[in-house]
Amino acid sequence: MNMVLTNAKVYTCKETAPWAETVVIRDGCIVYAGSSEKEKWEEAAGIGSSEAAAAKDTLPVYDMKGKMIIPGIIDSHTHPGMVSQSSWHIRLPWTEDVNELLAFVKKYAEEHPVSEAPFLYFEYYPTSMFGENGPTKELLDSAVSDRPCLCQDFGDHLHWVNSRMLEMMGVTKDTPDPVPGLEMFVRDADGEPTGWLKEYVHMRFADKLFRTIGWTPPMTMTPDLMEGFFRFLTEHGITAMADGILEGEAQLSSMAELDQSGKLNVYYDGIMRFWSYEDLPEKIAELQSYQQKYTSKHMKLNTMKLFLDGTNESGNSALLSPHLNDPKGINHGEIKMDRDELKNCLLLCNRTGLDIHIHMVGDRAFRVGCDAVEAAQKEAAKLGETWTMQVIFAHCELIDPADMPRPAQLGITINWSCHWSAGYFGEEAQTYIGREKWNRMYQFNPIIDSGALVTFSSDVVTYYELHRADPFFSMQVAHTRVDPEFPLNPGTYPGSMRPEESARLSREALMKGYTISGARQLRWEDQLGSIEAGKIANLNVISDDFFKVAPDHISGIKLDAVIFDGEVIFGML
């Protein structure tokens, strides 16, 4: 579609010319972004030449009446596969009362017999509901014991299961933990699993569970299963994304079908998970096979994913100082790799031409990550190898002040999920890291000021929280440090604002992180992320001036129109 959008307030995200008034689109690309002087945009549009009449016929002009236009939003870390596969999960009432929660679970089980629901999967219970030892299988047995049952915690990294589920998975005191201290079954003094699980350890046993009960959940990836997720992206102006974890080939096949039918409407960057240096070559080979089959205009795969530690709320993030609740003063949390193994992973990915995306939360994980990158870059230089890979550190919730300059120095990209910026995970992390460190969490302005690339994302994993992937909701939370859905106690935190106020992200930084910086992370900066001549016409017409609307009304900004590859795919001009 060809068009001229004029008399608009265009925020281009181009550093040398951040504002424009007119955009001319031809054949899905931007050919002009500049002033509203008619002679200039007519020249760019080809109007005024010998073909003027024909050009006017095929180039409609829209008077935008001062509306704001921004580039298409880029969500640099989200989970289309996990969200789509969660459609069968059961939503728990939000309560801190365990008896109320158990009553809901019991009633649901009574109303939905085993023949109808052979496996019950509930989400979410508050992470703060239980102490550091977690809930027990016996407690959940009191609500449902006739079939496997799982409750997922609000932080997404802890799971509470009943005795029947452990039995059906074949998990006993003799079952080794896949990653002791991190991906594991919490155990009592005798080594028996208590029913509290960490870091999705049950997924290692899911196939056996489903074989045992003779049932599988409706999780098989199909275009129909995934369409709702991508429709959400379209309706919220998200035109490019990075996948936090690719959930198998069926996901890619389904997305390719959606793309062919015109229902994908997003530039997709897939990410393949690995666990260790030992399995990395196998996973790289798998990624490369997908590259050959599924790379297209809208789809590519170029990144490996590693979970380096856990979460602050579940007490398994890697910390520089011991956990406050450890009487021996020796528990620094858990880390998946030491510096040297991670260095070797980085070198292998660099030699293969792949990027790496690393989940890290604690300050020790961040330091080990930086040390590994520095060591890998030095070794590559020593060996005469060109360093071409991009290293993305996701989350980075707690960073020691001494390490703040290192991302800029080492060329590391920092990715942050903006809607976490206030009260979403509550105060549970203080149990392990204390109030002073808790106040220092989510500090990204020093990194932005140092010149490092910082990108933004939602990292939503279920339909339960998909609404929070609305980029304007996320930007409001990051800009105000107040969560409208999960506000902190105003008696303790004035205005429910999470400390420190200095960590509030500016609107300019947020818009940059959701557009041109995101395009750089996805390696699409030559095509996406800004409104300028030569780039693909992915842009949003929004209802309000993003830079002038009241801070607590940013989430109220609506999409009047979404343009993807030069076509209006949502709303109208």
Secondary structure, 3 states (H helix, E strand, C coil): CCEEEECCEEECCCCCCCEECEEEEECCEEEEEECCCHHHHHHHHCCCCCCHHHHHHHCCEEECCCCEEEECEEEEEECHHHHHHCCCCEECCCCCCHHHHHHHHHHHHHHCCCCCCCCEEEEEECHHHCCCCCCCHHHHHCCCCCCCEEEEECCCCEEEECHHHHHHHCCCCCCCCCECCCEEEEECCCCCEEEEEECCHHHHHHHHHHHHHCCCCCCCCCHHHHHHHHHHHHHCCEEEEEECCCCCHHHHHHHHHHHHCCCCCCEEEEEEECCCCCCHHHHHHHHHHHHHHHCCCCEEEEEEEEECCCCCCCCCCCCCCCCCCCCCCCCCCCCCCCHHHHHHHHHHHHHHCCEEEEEECCHHHHHHHHHHHHHHHHHHHHCCCCCCCCEEEEECCCCCHHHCCHHHHHCCEEEEEHHHCCCCCCCCCHHHHHHHHHHHCCCCHHHHHCCCCEEEECCCCCHHHHHHHCHHHHHHHHHHCCCCCCCCCCCCCHHHCCCCHHHCCCHHHHHHHCCHHHHHHCCCCCCCCCCCCCCECCEEEECCCCCCCCHHHHHHCCEEEEEECCEEEEECC
